[in-house]
Each structure stands twice: as C-alpha cells, then as structure tokens.
Amino acid sequence: MNIAAICDHDTARGLRLAGIHHLHINPPHLLPLLDDITKTKKIGVIFITEPLAKQFEKDLKDYRMTHALPIIVEIPDKTGHHEDHIDFVSLLIKRAVGIDVSKK
C-alpha cells in the first residue's frame, strides 16, 4: 500500500524528497478528497498536517468513525506540534494492544 499526504507547500516539498508522491496541497474541501483517495484502494496511510487537521476537525472525526482504512496520521508542519496535539497512532496501538506507547 502507498502513502498519501494532505499538507502545505513546505511540508509537501519535504515529503516529496522522502519519496511520497501522492500529495494534495491545501485542499478546499476534505471529504471529497478523502473519498477520491479511498476509491483507489492503493492508499493505506494518509499524512495530514496538524493545521489542516484542525481546520477539518469535524470532517476527520466523522471519517475516522466510518472508515478503518486508510489510517490518517496527523503530522506537524514546519512550526512543530501544537499544544492540543493528539497522537492517534498511539491511541490505535493502545486500543489494539492495551499498552500506552506514548512518551510522557
């Protein structure tokens, strides 16, 4: 499975260098884009920058409740993690395994 990213221009530049080619930069609407990405069934993970995740918070929550794949992982942009950042990958692992893997 491939990785896609929904991000800003600066983050896209870095992700492109890391080998991610399915990049969507500053989309105006998130749900139609997520639907298009999942229709291909080739994308297993979607990275989304925290500011965009915050902007589309309700849409992301609804999407996560109704879709198991692709896994949506929030990543920091060039400004770093925000104060109210929630590590959803750690929450998924804790739910599946029962162990908290986050560093606190």
N, C-alpha and C positions, 0 to 999 in steps of 0.2 A: 504494500500500500504506500501511497505517496503522502507528502505533507504539503499543505497549502497555508498561506498566511494572508491575513487581513490586517493591514498596517498603514503607517505613514510612509512618505518617500524615503526618509533617512533609514528607517528600520528595513524597508524593502531592499535598499542598497546592500546592507549587511547580510540579510538573509539570502539574497541572490549570490553573494560571494560564498555563502555556506552551502550552496547547491540547491536551494529551494526555488523552483521555477514557477509554481502556481501562486502568483502574487496578485492580490487585489488591493489597490491603494485607495484609501479614503472613500469607501463606497457610500452613496447617499442613503441607501436602504440595505438593511442586513438580511432580513428574512428571505427575500427573493434570491439574494446571492447564496445564502446557505442552501436553499432548495436546489439551485443550479449545481452547486458543488457536490451535494449528496446524490444527485441523479447519475453522476458518472460512476459511482461506486468504486472509484480508484483512490479516493482520498480517505485516509484513516485518522489523520490528525490535522486540526486547524489551529494555527497560532493566531491570536488576536492581541493587539497591543492594549494595555490597560485603559488608556484614554478612550479608545473606540469601544471597548467592552463596557465602560461606564456610560458612554453615550447611548448604547443599545442594550442597557442592562435588562429591561423587561423582555425584550425580544430574545436575548440569550437565555434567560431563565426559562421562558416558555419552550424554547428549542431543546434545551437540555432535558426538560421534563418529558419530552415526547420522542427523543431520538437517542439511542445508545451510541451510534456511530455517525459521523466521526466524533472523536473526542476533541473538545475545544479547550485549548490551554491558553490562559492569559499570560502574556509576557510583558516585561517592562519596555518602555520606549527609551529614548536617549536620556530622559530625565530620571530614570530609575523607578523602583517600586513606589507606589503611592501608599499612604498611611493605612487606608482601609482595604489593602490588597488581601484577597482570599486565595489560598493555594488550592485550587480544585483538584489537582493531581494527587496531592497528599490526602485530601478528603476521599477521593475514589479508592486509594490504596487502603486507607483506614476502614472504609466500608467493606472492602473485599476481604482484607486480611485480619482486621481487628487491631492493628498496631499503628500508632501515630508515628509517622516518619519525618515530621517537620522538625526543623531546628528552632527551638525556642529557649 
